[in-house]
Amino acid sequence: MQTTAINEAITCLKIGKSKGEFLLSELVLTLEASDVVIHSIQLIRSEADTIEAHIELERQELKHLLPTLRRYGYSILSEHQEDEWLEKIQSNASYLEKYLSI
C-alpha cells in the first residue's frame, strides 16, 4: 500500500491543445511513457477551441518531459525552471539577427 504524505513535493504543469486534437488517452500514455507519476488531471475549456489540462505530477525533472509534450503538439502554458526551450529560441534568434546584420 502506498500512502501520500502531506508535504510531498508536487509539480503543477499546465498544457493546452486544440479541442479537435486533444485526446486524454494520448496525454496519459505520453506521461506514463515518460515515467511520470500522475496525481491528478483537471481539464478546462479555456477558449471555444482550446482545452487546458492542469496536471499535478510528482516532483521530478521536467527537462525531458516538456520537449516530448511539445513534439505531440501540446503547448506548455506554465513556466518551469527546467524549461530551456524559450531561452534556446531567443538565443538562436539573436544569433540569426547578428548573422544577418553582418
Secondary structure per residue as TSV (DSSP state, phi and psi in degrees):
chain	resnum	aa	ss	phi	psi
A	1	M	-	360.0	134.6
A	2	Q	-	-110.3	128.3
A	3	T	-	-113.4	150.3
A	4	T	-	-103.3	128.2
A	5	A	-	-81.3	152.2
A	6	I	T	-68.0	-33.9
A	7	N	T	-92.7	17.6
A	8	E	-	-66.3	136.2
A	9	A	-	-76.6	125.3
A	10	I	E	-126.1	138.8
A	11	T	E	-104.2	134.7
A	12	C	E	-102.7	122.1
A	13	L	E	-115.9	128.1
A	14	K	E	-114.0	123.8
A	15	I	E	-129.6	163.2
A	16	G	E	-141.6	154.0
A	17	K	E	-159.1	154.8
A	18	S	E	-65.5	150.2
A	19	K	T	-59.4	-38.4
A	20	G	T	-71.1	-23.9
A	21	E	T	-101.4	-11.8
A	22	F	-	-77.7	126.2
A	23	L	-	-129.8	120.5
A	24	L	H	-61.5	-39.3
A	25	S	H	-62.8	-39.8
A	26	E	H	-64.7	-41.4
A	27	L	H	-62.0	-47.9
A	28	V	H	-64.5	-41.8
A	29	L	H	-62.8	-40.2
A	30	T	H	-64.1	-43.2
A	31	L	H	-65.3	-44.1
A	32	E	H	-67.8	-33.9
A	33	A	H	-66.4	-24.4
A	34	S	T	-91.6	12.4
A	35	D	T	58.4	44.2
A	36	V	-	-98.1	135.4
A	37	V	-	-93.0	116.0
A	38	I	E	-94.7	127.5
A	39	H	E	-93.2	-42.5
A	40	S	E	-161.6	156.2
A	41	I	E	-132.8	127.9
A	42	Q	E	-120.3	123.8
A	43	L	E	-98.7	133.8
A	44	I	E	-134.6	131.5
A	45	R	E	-86.1	106.0
A	46	S	-	-82.4	-40.1
A	47	E	S	-130.4	-179.6
A	48	A	S	-64.9	-28.2
A	49	D	S	-112.8	-3.8
A	50	T	E	-120.1	141.8
A	51	I	E	-115.4	131.3
A	52	E	E	-102.3	139.2
A	53	A	E	-118.9	123.7
A	54	H	E	-101.7	114.4
A	55	I	E	-114.7	128.3
A	56	E	E	-101.3	120.7
A	57	L	E	-118.2	157.1
A	58	E	E	-66.3	140.3
A	59	R	S	-56.2	123.6
A	60	Q	-	-157.8	176.0
A	61	E	-	-78.7	123.0
A	62	L	-	-93.5	3.5
A	63	K	T	-56.5	-36.6
A	64	H	T	-95.6	-25.4
A	65	L	H	-72.2	-42.3
A	66	L	H	-62.0	-45.7
A	67	P	H	-63.9	-33.1
A	68	T	H	-63.3	-44.9
A	69	L	H	-64.4	-37.8
A	70	R	H	-64.3	-37.5
A	71	R	H	-62.0	-31.3
A	72	Y	T	-87.1	8.1
A	73	G	T	90.2	9.8
A	74	Y	-	-86.1	140.5
A	75	S	E	-97.9	136.6
A	76	I	E	-88.2	115.6
A	77	L	-	-93.9	-23.5
A	78	S	S	-95.8	155.3
A	79	E	-	-100.5	137.2
A	80	H	-	-135.0	146.3
A	81	Q	T	-63.1	-31.7
A	82	E	T	-78.1	-9.3
A	83	D	-	-80.1	107.6
A	84	E	-	-97.5	-2.1
A	85	W	H	-60.7	-49.7
A	86	L	H	-64.9	-42.2
A	87	E	H	-62.3	-39.8
A	88	K	H	-65.2	-43.0
A	89	I	H	-62.4	-45.1
A	90	Q	H	-64.8	-39.1
A	91	S	H	-64.5	-44.9
A	92	N	H	-64.6	-38.6
A	93	A	H	-65.9	-42.1
A	94	S	H	-68.2	-36.2
A	95	Y	H	-64.9	-43.0
A	96	L	H	-64.0	-42.5
A	97	E	H	-62.0	-41.3
A	98	K	H	-65.0	-40.7
A	99	Y	H	-65.9	-41.8
A	100	L	H	-71.6	-25.0
A	101	S	T	-82.9	-5.1
A	102	I	-	-74.1	360.0
